[in-house]
Amino acid sequence: MAFSWTHLAIIVFFAAGIAFAAVPLIASRLIAHRSEAEALFQPYECGLPTYGSAWVRFGINYYFYALLFLAFDVDVLYLFPVALFYREAQGIAPFVEILIFVLVLFAAIFYFQRKGVFTWPGRIKT
């Protein structure tokens, strides 16, 4: 196997990628100001002095709502390419497929509603 310009281009781009990753890391170690102040190791809260512990327990509901939002958001994103294709589609089959997809989404919403997922608790005890 002979060495070609393609091999050289791959090596150059690989070296450039390593350099783009390594140069800022090395430069920050050489240029950055070093401080051993106690405030450096405190949690940051919008410039205000910290109050209490940094290990505050949050309710799982916040994360659960975020996961639900992401799941439904990704599902709805599937509808955009389908909407572009729908104009060129022939027959009723694409409409039925979209209808089934949307019905499954609504069935999931109704299921979560019946399970009580969308009810917010009065107070989360920590």
HELIX and SHEET records of a PDB file:
HELIX    1   1 TRP A    5  ILE A   31  1                                  27    
HELIX    2   2 GLU A   38  PHE A   41  5                                   4    
HELIX    3   3 ILE A   60  LEU A   77  1                                  18    
HELIX    4   4 LEU A   79  TYR A   86  1                                   8    
HELIX    5   5 ALA A   93  LYS A  115  1                                  23    
END                                                                             
